Amino acid sequence: MATPFHVEIVTPERILFAGEAEEVSMRTEEGEIAFLAHHEDFIGAIDMSVVRITLAEGTAGSTPSPGHGGAETGGEIRAAVLGGFVDVDQDANSVRILAGVAELAGDIDVDRARRALEAAESAVGAQTSTSTGTDTAGEPASGARPTGVMLAMLAPDSVEAAARRARIRLQAAGVSVTP
């Protein structure tokens, strides 16, 4: 049995999740990362991603949100985190996720997320069909795709960011989507 540690997902409105876990995994600006008990100190920007929390055996997560999917012990909790920061404190043996926007899997309105994805993909398709292959400065497009962190910070209202947010929400809810 792995050593448990404390995990919190905090948004500006509330503590979305607080409980004991064996592992937390997510995508940061540096790539995929997983945290176990007594991980070295770490602070990083979270990419738009699904955060997976493996609950510690014999413990259940506590959260003010109903339907968080963690009522059973030793399960997994998923959350769509649409940008923010992760702070790992080795001395406190804790991981704190500070998210501007986050939803637990059980709280995601799947139909709404599907409609958002369809609308965003339609808008992306319309933009692509009218694109001239140049960037906004008139220079040839480099082909480099911005990361989720970049999209969230620099173009939060772009259709690409909206499509990515919808995909992350659907993935967190356990719905298969194509990239």
HUUR-V645556 format. One record per residue. N is the residue number from 1. OMEGA is omega in degrees with one decimal (none if undefined). Layout:
n: {N | N}
omega: {OMEGA | OMEGA}
This chain:
n: {1 | 2 | 3 | 4 | 5 | 6 | 7 | 8 | 9 | 10 | 11 | 12 | 13 | 14 | 15 | 16 | 17 | 18 | 19 | 20 | 21 | 22 | 23 | 24 | 25 | 26 | 27 | 28 | 29 | 30 | 31 | 32 | 33 | 34 | 35 | 36 | 37 | 38 | 39 | 40 | 41 | 42 | 43 | 44 | 45 | 46 | 47 | 48 | 49 | 50 | 51 | 52 | 53 | 54 | 55 | 56 | 57 | 58 | 59 | 60 | 61 | 62 | 63 | 64 | 65 | 66 | 67 | 68 | 69 | 70 | 71 | 72 | 73 | 74 | 75 | 76 | 77 | 78 | 79 | 80 | 81 | 82 | 83 | 84 | 85 | 86 | 87 | 88 | 89 | 90 | 91 | 92 | 93 | 94 | 95 | 96 | 97 | 98 | 99 | 100 | 101 | 102 | 103 | 104 | 105 | 106 | 107 | 108 | 109 | 110 | 111 | 112 | 113 | 114 | 115 | 116 | 117 | 118 | 119 | 120 | 121 | 122 | 123 | 124 | 125 | 126 | 127 | 128 | 129 | 130 | 131 | 132 | 133 | 134 | 135 | 136 | 137 | 138 | 139 | 140 | 141 | 142 | 143 | 144 | 145 | 146 | 147 | 148 | 149 | 150 | 151 | 152 | 153 | 154 | 155 | 156 | 157 | 158 | 159 | 160 | 161 | 162 | 163 | 164 | 165 | 166 | 167 | 168 | 169 | 170 | 171 | 172 | 173 | 174 | 175 | 176 | 177 | 178 | 179}
omega: {-179.6 | 178.0 | 179.7 | 175.4 | -175.8 | 179.0 | 173.3 | 167.3 | -174.8 | 173.9 | 177.6 | -177.0 | -172.5 | 170.4 | -176.0 | 179.2 | 171.1 | 179.9 | -179.9 | -176.7 | 173.1 | -179.0 | 173.4 | 178.0 | -178.0 | 175.0 | 174.9 | 178.6 | 178.6 | -179.5 | 179.7 | 179.4 | 176.1 | 179.6 | 174.1 | 179.3 | 176.1 | 174.4 | 178.1 | 179.8 | -176.7 | 170.4 | -178.9 | 176.2 | 179.4 | 172.6 | 171.3 | -175.2 | 172.0 | 174.9 | 179.7 | 179.4 | 175.0 | -178.1 | 177.4 | 177.1 | 177.0 | 177.6 | 175.7 | 177.0 | 175.3 | -179.1 | 177.6 | -176.5 | 175.4 | 175.3 | -176.8 | 175.5 | -177.2 | -177.6 | 177.8 | -179.4 | 175.7 | -179.6 | 178.1 | 173.5 | 176.5 | 176.8 | 171.5 | 178.4 | -171.9 | 178.8 | -180.0 | -177.5 | 173.6 | 179.7 | 178.3 | -179.6 | -177.4 | -178.1 | 179.7 | -177.5 | -176.1 | 174.1 | 177.9 | 178.2 | 179.7 | -173.1 | 173.5 | 178.2 | 177.4 | 177.2 | 172.6 | -175.2 | -177.5 | -179.4 | -176.1 | 174.5 | -173.8 | 179.6 | 178.4 | 179.1 | 177.1 | 178.4 | 178.7 | 178.7 | 178.9 | 179.7 | -179.6 | 178.7 | 176.3 | 179.7 | 177.2 | 178.4 | 178.6 | 178.2 | -178.3 | -177.6 | 179.0 | -177.2 | 178.8 | -178.8 | 177.0 | 177.0 | -175.2 | 178.0 | -179.8 | 178.2 | 176.6 | 179.3 | -175.1 | -176.8 | 178.0 | -179.7 | 178.9 | 176.8 | 177.1 | 178.2 | 179.5 | 177.9 | -178.0 | -176.3 | -171.6 | -176.9 | -175.0 | -179.1 | -179.4 | 179.1 | 176.6 | 178.3 | 179.0 | 178.4 | -179.9 | 177.9 | -179.6 | 178.1 | 180.0 | 179.7 | 179.5 | 177.9 | 178.5 | 179.9 | 177.2 | 179.3 | 179.9 | 177.4 | 177.8 | -177.1 | none}
